Structures are given as C-alpha cells and as structure tokens.
C-alpha cells in the first residue's frame, strides 16, 4: 500500500474547502482516508493553509509521498513563523 498526502474536496458548490489527508493512493479523491492532517481554504484572503507539522513529518518518515499540488502549496504558502521572544 502506498500512502499519498493529498487534498480531499469539501465545501459547497463553487466554494471549495480542502482537507489535507493521508490516503491509500488507490482510493478515490473524496473517499476513504487514513488520517486528516490539515486544511486548505482557497477562498480566504490570503489563502489559508494549515497542517499539523508533527503528523506531516511522521508520514514523510514512513514513506508517504505528497501530491504535486500539496507539495507546491506547502512550499508556496508557508505557515507564519512564531514571533521570537526578546
């Protein structure tokens, strides 16, 4: 079984909202998945990309491959860095 980190569509018609999930590559896009690890909201301004970093690294360590779309979003929309304490 090969695991893929990909988007699963949710939300209303013409108002998409996506869950970032770890799923078997043979399952359909909106079908069964192993674990939800984040969310992507393209309707927000700026687009909102949230992912549980701990679970993301866990899945990468056990051999999961992010889809091209999810990898691009993660690189493009980086989570805000926490403010440094002085």
N, C-alpha and C positions, 0 to 999 in steps of 0.2 A: 504494500500500500504506500503510495507516495502522497505526501501531505503538501498542500499548497496554501499559502496565506493570500487570500483574495477578498474581493468585495462581494457582498450579498445585498441585493437591492431591496429596499423597503420604502415606505412613504407613499404618498398619494400620487395620482396621475399628474404628470408634469411638475411634481415637487419631490424629486428623488432624495433619498437618505440612504446611506450605505453603512452596513456593519462590516467590520474587518474580521474575517473568520479564518480559522484553521480548518480545512476540509480535505477529504479524500479527493484527489484530482478527478476521479471518475463520477463523482456526484454532480448533479445539476447546480447551476449558479445559486438559485434560491432554495436548494434542497437541504438535505441533512448535512450538518457540520459537526466538528468535534468540539470546538470552543470558540466563543466570541471574544476577541481581544481588543476591540476598539471600534471607532465610528468615524465616518467622514460625512460632513454636511456641506455640499457644494453651494447651497442656497444662502448660507451665511456670508456676511461681508466683513472681513475676508473669509474664504472657505475654511471651515473648521476641521482639523484632522487630529484625532485623539487616539492614542494607542498605549496600552499597558506595556511599558518598556521591558519589564521583568518577563512577561509571557512571550513577548516578541523575541527576546534573546533566547529563551528556553526553546522555542520552536525552531529557531535557526540552528541551535546546537544539536538538536536531534534530527536534523536533515530536511526540514521543511524549506520549500523554495517560495519566495514571494513572487506574485504575478508581476508582469511588467508594469501594470497600472499602479499597484500598491507600492512597489519599489520606487517608482517615479514620484508618487505623491509624498512618500516619506522623505525623499531627498529634497523635493521642492518646497513642501510646507513643513518646515522643521518646527517642533514644539518650542514654545517660548522657554528660554533658559531661566532658571530661578535666579532672582536677584542675589548678588553677592553681599554677604553681611560685612560691614566695616568694623 
